[in-house]
């Protein structure tokens, strides 16, 4: 599936080819902190199928408990997390933040990971009152 996207302010833009069946929700504590939310939703692209089309993101390097480095890219102007990459074997994939993808309504997560870190309420919010606007 061909996608394109941008950060909130439009400074960082990209295009990619993704497999829409590889969209996941991550409940790890790092994703919770880096999004300021309960989880992060990511679509994967092969590195050769991802291309920046505008702006230069800022890089933050997160070193995991394993010692592996996770390269987190975000907009230097609005702060939107845009994508992540890795090094070595992990350099083959780019994890694109679904909220930045223009076609995000067409992407349905197919799995959840790090569920042991999930906030207790995050697994089912269907019972919450809802509105179509603020």
N, CA, C and O of each residue as an XYZ file, in Angstrom:
536
protein
N       0.853     -1.177      0.000
C       0.000      0.000      0.000
C       0.898      1.239      0.000
O       1.825      1.353      0.801
N       0.608      2.136     -0.892
C       1.362      3.387     -0.977
C       0.762      4.383      0.010
O      -0.448      4.607      0.020
N       1.621      4.983      0.843
C       1.171      5.967      1.827
C       2.037      7.214      1.730
O       3.120      7.203      1.145
N       1.533      8.276      2.314
C       2.342      9.471      2.530
C       1.897     10.063      3.852
O       0.841      9.714      4.380
N       2.706     10.955      4.378
C       2.337     11.511      5.665
C       3.199     12.688      6.047
O       4.085     13.116      5.308
N       2.907     13.196      7.231
C       3.607     14.379      7.723
C       3.424     14.521      9.214
O       2.534     13.915      9.812
N       4.279     15.331      9.804
C       4.130     15.698     11.209
C       2.942     16.661     11.334
O       2.307     16.997     10.334
N       2.650     17.095     12.534
C       1.503     17.980     12.766
C       1.614     19.297     12.009
O       0.632     19.758     11.427
N       2.790     19.906     12.009
C       2.940     21.224     11.367
C       3.269     21.131      9.871
O       3.226     22.140      9.167
N       3.595     19.935      9.384
C       3.884     19.752      7.960
C       5.340     19.938      7.570
O       5.673     19.848      6.388
N       6.208     20.191      8.526
C       7.629     20.380      8.223
C       8.268     19.083      7.704
O       8.956     19.096      6.683
N       8.038     17.963      8.410
C       8.583     16.670      8.006
C       7.516     15.940      7.189
O       6.404     15.715      7.666
N       7.864     15.574      5.957
C       6.949     14.820      5.097
C       7.677     13.593      4.554
O       8.904     13.571      4.467
N       6.903     12.581      4.195
C       7.488     11.329      3.703
C       6.489     10.594      2.830
O       5.308     10.937      2.775
N       6.992      9.576      2.150
C       6.154      8.631      1.438
C       6.773      7.254      1.628
O       7.971      7.129      1.881
N       5.946      6.224      1.502
C       6.441      4.869      1.734
C       5.491      3.862      1.098
O       4.355      4.173      0.741
N       5.994      2.675      0.976
C       5.201      1.517      0.598
C       5.185      0.617      1.824
O       6.242      0.240      2.329
N       3.995      0.270      2.307
C       3.887     -0.557      3.512
C       3.011     -1.772      3.240
O       2.283     -1.818      2.248
N       3.088     -2.745      4.121
C       2.156     -3.864      4.134
C       1.098     -3.514      5.181
O       1.419     -3.474      6.369
N      -0.149     -3.260      4.783
C      -1.170     -2.857      5.757
C      -1.501     -3.929      6.782
O      -2.176     -3.651      7.773
N      -1.030     -5.165      6.553
C      -1.250     -6.230      7.532
C      -0.193     -6.235      8.632
O      -0.270     -7.038      9.562
N       0.802     -5.337      8.532
C       1.829     -5.249      9.573
C       1.693     -3.894     10.279
O       2.548     -3.016     10.166
N       0.597     -3.767     11.000
C       0.325     -2.593     11.827
C       0.118     -3.115     13.237
O      -0.683     -4.024     13.455
N       0.835     -2.545     14.193
C       0.749     -3.074     15.549
C       0.623     -1.967     16.586
O       1.000     -0.817     16.365
N       0.077     -2.369     17.722
C      -0.025     -1.512     18.896
C       1.036     -1.974     19.881
O       1.130     -3.165     20.177
N       1.832     -1.047     20.388
C       2.842     -1.377     21.390
C       2.467     -0.707     22.710
O       2.250      0.503     22.775
N       2.399     -1.523     23.752
C       2.041     -1.043     25.093
C       3.253     -0.875     25.999
O       3.089     -0.684     27.204
N       4.474     -0.942     25.449
C       5.652     -0.861     26.322
C       5.731      0.509     26.998
O       5.152      1.489     26.529
N       6.452      0.546     28.093
C       6.567      1.788     28.858
C       7.278      2.878     28.075
O       6.954      4.055     28.228
N       8.255      2.505     27.228
C       8.922      3.507     26.392
C       7.928      4.166     25.445
O       7.916      5.390     25.313
N       7.100      3.369     24.788
C       6.112      3.943     23.860
C       5.102      4.816     24.599
O       4.679      5.850     24.083
N       4.717      4.405     25.800
C       3.804      5.230     26.587
C       4.430      6.597     26.867
O       3.776      7.627     26.703
N       5.677      6.604     27.284
C       6.334      7.879     27.605
C       6.606      8.718     26.361
O       6.418      9.934     26.377
N       7.048      8.070     25.281
C       7.399      8.839     24.078
C       6.183      9.389     23.339
O       6.309     10.331     22.556
N       5.008      8.810     23.580
C       3.799      9.352     22.957
C       2.998     10.211     23.922
O       2.158     11.006     23.501
N       3.257     10.052     25.222
C       2.430     10.730     26.210
C       1.040     10.118     26.243
O       0.077     10.784     26.624
N       0.926      8.867     25.851
C      -0.363      8.194     25.755
C      -0.254      6.769     26.289
O       0.767      6.394     26.866
N      -1.294      5.985     26.097
C      -1.327      4.625     26.629
C      -0.553      3.631     25.763
O      -0.115      2.593     26.259
N      -0.381      3.934     24.486
C       0.318      3.034     23.570
C       0.675      3.779     22.295
O       0.285      4.929     22.092
N       1.435      3.087     21.436
C       1.827      3.656     20.145
C       1.391      2.690     19.052
O       1.488      1.473     19.215
N       0.908      3.234     17.935
C       0.508      2.417     16.794
C       1.505      2.667     15.664
O       1.784      3.811     15.306
N       2.036      1.575     15.108
C       3.114      1.662     14.130
C       2.827      0.801     12.916
O       2.330     -0.319     13.040
N       3.144      1.331     11.730
C       3.118      0.574     10.477
C       4.565      0.395     10.029
O       5.369      1.321     10.139
N       4.894     -0.774      9.534
C       6.275     -1.057      9.130
C       6.466     -0.916      7.626
O       5.603     -1.284      6.828
N       7.614     -0.375      7.269
C       8.050     -0.302      5.878
C       9.481     -0.815      5.810
O      10.247     -0.667      6.763
N       9.833     -1.409      4.696
C      11.242     -1.729      4.491
C      11.973     -0.408      4.297
O      11.428      0.528      3.713
N      13.189     -0.334      4.779
C      13.961      0.917      4.708
C      14.045      1.442      3.285
O      13.973      2.652      3.070
N      14.195      0.554      2.312
C      14.301      1.002      0.917
C      12.971      1.489      0.346
O      12.942      2.082     -0.732
N      11.867      1.245      1.063
C      10.548      1.694      0.607
C      10.064      2.943      1.336
O       8.905      3.336      1.199
N      10.949      3.565      2.109
C      10.608      4.775      2.862
C      11.484      5.921      2.362
O      12.692      5.762      2.187
N      10.853      7.086      2.134
C      11.624      8.230      1.635
C      11.096      9.525      2.229
O       9.900      9.808      2.159
N      11.994     10.310      2.815
C      11.635     11.655      3.262
C      11.422     12.519      2.026
O      12.203     12.452      1.078
N      10.365     13.332      2.032
C      10.080     14.213      0.899
C      10.170     15.682      1.279
O      10.098     16.552      0.410
N      10.324     15.966      2.562
C      10.455     17.351      2.992
C      10.865     17.448      4.448
O      10.497     16.601      5.262
N      11.610     18.458      4.766
C      12.025     18.706      6.147
C      13.046     17.702      6.647
O      13.189     16.611      6.094
N      13.740     18.078      7.678
C      14.715     17.189      8.312
C      14.288     16.952      9.749
O      14.199     17.896     10.535
N      14.021     15.692     10.102
C      13.620     15.418     11.477
C      14.815     15.476     12.424
O      15.970     15.416     12.003
N      14.509     15.592     13.694
C      15.520     15.528     14.752
C      15.594     14.080     15.226
O      14.588     13.371     15.243
N      16.775     13.657     15.604
C      17.000     12.287     16.045
C      17.202     12.231     17.549
O      17.970     13.009     18.116
N      16.504     11.301     18.186
C      16.730     10.955     19.584
C      17.079      9.475     19.606
O      16.348      8.664     19.038
N      18.171      9.110     20.243
C      18.602      7.711     20.308
C      18.204      7.141     21.661
O      18.663      7.616     22.700
N      17.359      6.135     21.649
C      16.933      5.438     22.865
C      17.719      4.134     22.942
O      17.649      3.312     22.029
N      18.464      3.944     24.019
C      19.207      2.705     24.221
C      18.362      1.794     25.109
O      18.017      2.151     26.235
N      18.037      0.621     24.589
C      17.195     -0.322     25.312
C      17.967     -1.102     26.353
O      19.193     -1.024     26.418
N      17.246     -1.855     27.167
C      17.867     -2.702     28.186
C      18.839     -3.698     27.558
O      19.807     -4.117     28.193
N      18.577     -4.071     26.310
C      19.429     -5.024     25.598
C      20.725     -4.372     25.103
O      21.663     -5.064     24.707
N      20.766     -3.046     25.128
C      21.909     -2.326     24.588
C      21.700     -1.877     23.153
O      22.498     -1.107     22.618
N      20.621     -2.358     22.523
C      20.315     -1.951     21.159
C      19.856     -0.499     21.131
O      19.194     -0.015     22.049
N      20.224      0.174     20.060
C      19.861      1.578     19.887
C      18.644      1.688     18.972
O      18.619      1.109     17.886
N      17.647      2.427     19.416
C      16.453      2.697     18.632
C      16.496      4.165     18.229
O      16.520      5.052     19.083
N      16.505      4.415     16.926
C      16.622      5.775     16.409
C      15.223      6.355     16.234
O      14.483      5.956     15.335
N      14.874      7.291     17.093
C      13.548      7.898     17.118
C      13.610      9.257     16.420
O      14.360     10.138     16.840
N      12.829      9.425     15.364
C      12.837     10.665     14.595
C      11.552     11.444     14.844
O      10.453     10.892     14.797
N      11.712     12.734     15.109
C      10.562     13.585     15.380
C      10.768     14.956     14.752
O      11.885     15.316     14.381
N       9.695     15.712     14.637
C       9.768     17.043     14.033
C      10.443     18.021     14.992
O      10.071     18.091     16.163
N      11.436     18.780     14.504
C      12.116     19.740     15.372
C      11.268     20.971     15.671
O      11.604     21.751     16.563
N      10.182     21.153     14.944
C       9.335     22.330     15.142
C       8.141     22.017     16.052
O       7.946     22.681     17.070
N       7.341     21.003     15.684
C       6.134     20.718     16.469
C       6.310     19.564     17.453
O       5.468     19.367     18.330
N       7.394     18.801     17.317
C       7.668     17.710     18.247
C       6.968     16.401     17.947
O       7.108     15.447     18.713
N       6.217     16.323     16.854
C       5.501     15.082     16.526
C       6.461     13.925     16.302
O       7.405     14.058     15.522
N       6.244     12.778     16.975
C       7.026     11.583     16.645
C       6.619     11.122     15.244
O       5.427     10.991     14.965
N       7.583     10.875     14.363
C       7.267     10.532     12.976
C       7.572      9.079     12.634
O       6.733      8.392     12.051
N       8.760      8.605     12.988
C       9.134      7.230     12.675
C      10.351      6.832     13.498
O      10.980      7.663     14.152
N      10.667      5.538     13.449
C      11.845      5.011     14.122
C      12.576      4.100     13.160
O      11.990      3.559     12.222
N      13.852      3.940     13.405
C      14.680      3.000     12.658
C      15.641      2.369     13.658
O      15.702      2.762     14.822
N      16.372      1.403     13.187
C      17.342      0.747     14.046
C      18.711      0.760     13.401
O      18.948      1.432     12.398
N      19.591      0.007     14.000
C      20.939     -0.127     13.474
C      21.222     -1.608     13.256
O      20.531     -2.468     13.803
N      22.240     -1.898     12.454
C      22.599     -3.286     12.211
C      21.453     -4.035     11.549
O      20.912     -3.585     10.539
N      21.077     -5.192     12.123
C      19.974     -5.992     11.579
C      18.660     -5.225     11.590
O      17.811     -5.440     10.724
N      18.484     -4.340     12.549
C      17.245     -3.572     12.671
C      17.162     -2.396     11.699
O      16.144     -1.704     11.657
N      18.209     -2.162     10.924
C      18.215     -1.042      9.973
C      17.364     -1.320      8.745
O      17.150     -0.427      7.924
N      16.877     -2.546      8.609
C      16.087     -2.912      7.428
C      14.661     -2.395      7.470
O      13.990     -2.354      6.439
N      14.184     -1.997      8.648
C      12.789     -1.582      8.806
C      12.680     -0.163      9.336
O      13.542      0.325     10.067
N      11.591      0.478      8.942
C      11.230      1.787      9.472
C       9.843      1.634     10.082
O       8.913      1.175      9.418
N       9.710      2.018     11.338
C       8.416      1.976     12.017
C       7.768      3.347     11.947
O       8.179      4.273     12.647
N       6.763      3.474     11.110
C       6.109      4.766     10.870
C       4.965      4.934     11.864
O       4.156      4.024     12.043
N       4.899      6.076     12.499
C       3.851      6.358     13.476
C       2.540      6.607     12.737
O       2.416      7.552     11.958
N       1.564      5.737     12.998
C       0.318      5.735     12.237
C      -0.396      7.082     12.281
O      -1.049      7.461     11.308
N      -0.286      7.803     13.374
C      -0.946      9.109     13.465
C      -0.440     10.121     12.452
O      -1.117     11.112     12.181
N       0.740      9.888     11.888
C       1.299     10.808     10.892
C       0.954     10.404      9.457
O       1.222     11.160      8.524
N       0.368      9.232      9.274
C       0.042      8.719      7.936
C      -1.284      9.310      7.467
O      -2.283      9.243      8.182
N      -1.294      9.885      6.274
C      -2.526     10.480      5.741
C      -3.620      9.444      5.517
O      -4.800      9.782      5.615
N      -3.280      8.222      5.226
C      -4.253      7.156      4.967
C      -4.532      6.323      6.224
O      -4.926      5.162      6.109
N      -4.339      6.886      7.407
C      -4.435      6.136      8.667
C      -5.799      5.495      8.901
O      -5.883      4.485      9.600
N      -6.859      6.048      8.340
C      -8.192      5.447      8.530
C      -8.282      4.064      7.894
O      -9.132      3.259      8.274
N      -7.412      3.788      6.932
C      -7.423      2.493      6.246
C      -6.545      1.450      6.935
O      -6.481      0.305      6.488
N      -5.878      1.829      8.002
C      -4.940      0.928      8.667
C      -5.503      0.439      9.994
O      -5.776      1.227     10.899
N      -5.668     -0.862     10.092
C      -6.217     -1.483     11.294
C      -5.124     -2.329     11.942
O      -4.556     -3.199     11.283
N      -4.820     -2.094     13.212
C      -3.797     -2.919     13.871
C      -4.186     -4.398     13.830
O      -5.354     -4.755     13.983
N      -3.187     -5.237     13.623
C      -3.403     -6.687     13.546
C      -2.843     -7.418     14.758
O      -3.103     -8.607     14.942
N      -2.061     -6.700     15.603
C      -1.512     -7.328     16.800
C      -1.174     -6.269     17.842
O      -1.067     -5.079     17.544
N      -1.007     -6.747     19.086
C      -0.562     -5.901     20.190
C       0.656     -6.563     20.823
O       0.715     -7.786     20.956
N       1.625     -5.741     21.210
C       2.818     -6.279     21.844
C       3.067     -5.568     23.175
O       2.503     -4.508     23.443
N       3.918     -6.169     23.997
C       4.249     -5.663     25.327
C       2.987     -5.421     26.167
O       2.886     -4.430     26.890
N       2.039     -6.341     26.053
C       0.758     -6.195     26.764
C       0.905     -6.253     28.277
O       0.037     -5.756     28.995
N       1.989     -6.849     28.779
C       2.169     -6.878     30.237
C       2.373     -5.470     30.803
O       2.185     -5.250     32.000
N       2.757     -4.518     29.945
C       2.934     -3.127     30.379
C       1.691     -2.278     30.118
O       1.660     -1.094     30.455
N       0.675     -2.880     29.523
C      -0.524     -2.115     29.164
C      -1.183     -1.523     30.407
O      -1.251     -2.164     31.456
N      -1.663     -0.300     30.272
C      -2.458      0.279     31.349
C      -3.753     -0.525     31.440
O      -4.317     -0.886     30.407
N      -4.231     -0.812     32.634
C      -5.375     -1.716     32.795
C      -6.606     -1.318     31.974
O      -7.328     -2.187     31.485
N      -6.846     -0.046     31.824
C      -8.031      0.411     31.100
C      -7.840      0.439     29.588
O      -8.819      0.547     28.849
N      -6.604      0.343     29.115
C      -6.316      0.548     27.691
C      -6.765     -0.603     26.796
O      -6.864     -0.436     25.581
N      -7.030     -1.744     27.370
C      -7.401     -2.901     26.561
C      -8.868     -2.885     26.133
O      -9.243     -3.599     25.204
N      -9.703     -2.080     26.796
C     -11.118     -2.015     26.397
C     -11.711     -0.676     26.824
O     -11.999     -0.456     28.000
N     -11.884      0.203     25.859
C     -12.489      1.499     26.139
C     -13.876      1.627     25.511
O     -14.421      2.727     25.417
N     -14.443      0.499     25.083
C     -15.732      0.538     24.394
C     -16.861      1.041     25.278
O     -17.847      1.568     24.762
N     -16.751      0.898     26.589
C     -17.815      1.319     27.483
C     -17.801      2.801     27.839
O     -18.724      3.285     28.494
N     -16.778      3.520     27.420
C     -16.707      4.937     27.749
C     -17.715      5.752     26.950
O     -17.935      5.483     25.769
N     -18.326      6.743     27.583
C     -19.202      7.637     26.823
C     -18.389      8.292     25.697
O     -17.211      8.599     25.879
N     -19.017      8.503     24.547
C     -18.299      9.088     23.421
C     -19.139     10.145     22.720
O     -20.368     10.145     22.791
N     -18.433     11.051     22.036
C     -19.046     12.136     21.271
C     -18.321     12.250     19.937
O     -17.164     11.845     19.826
N     -18.973     12.785     18.948
C     -18.368     12.956     17.634
C     -17.517     14.217     17.552
O     -16.787     14.398     16.578
N     -17.594     15.091     18.548
C     -16.768     16.295     18.592
C     -16.492     16.620     20.048
O     -16.936     15.907     20.947
N     -15.759     17.694     20.277
C     -15.427     18.064     21.652
C     -16.630     18.611     22.305
O     -16.578     18.989     23.476
